[in-house]
Amino acid sequence: MNRIFPLVAAFSLLLLSGCSDPINLANFQRIETGMTLDEVEKILGGRKPHSYESIKTWQGSNSRSITVEVDDRGLVVNKTHDGFKR
């Protein structure tokens, strides 16, 4: 039993860390003007956005979202977020 507890605890932490929502304020702050859409997708956990023309939006849990606007070269020119506590 004493040997199993550390393994169970480590496994539980690993599972919990994999379940965190990448649509969060820390990741929003990592997004910079001039980044490519691929770079933004990597920051946001590899998810593909909902797209409407040059506007790309990622939906997270609890009604949180991150939206970026890209130019004709696919580079970020603007970013906004919604639903984050300040």
WOCOR-V789069 format. One line per field, one symbol per residue. ss: DSSP state (2 for helix, 1 for strand, 0 for the rest). phi: phi as a letter, one per 40 degrees, with the letter a starting at -180 (. if undefined). A space follows every 50 residues. Layout:
ss=???
phi=???
This chain:
ss=02222222222222222200000022222200000122222220000001 110011111000001111110000111111110000
phi=.cccdccccccccccccccccccacccdcccbdgcccdccccccggcccc bafcbbbbcbcfgcabbbbbcccgbcbaaabagccc
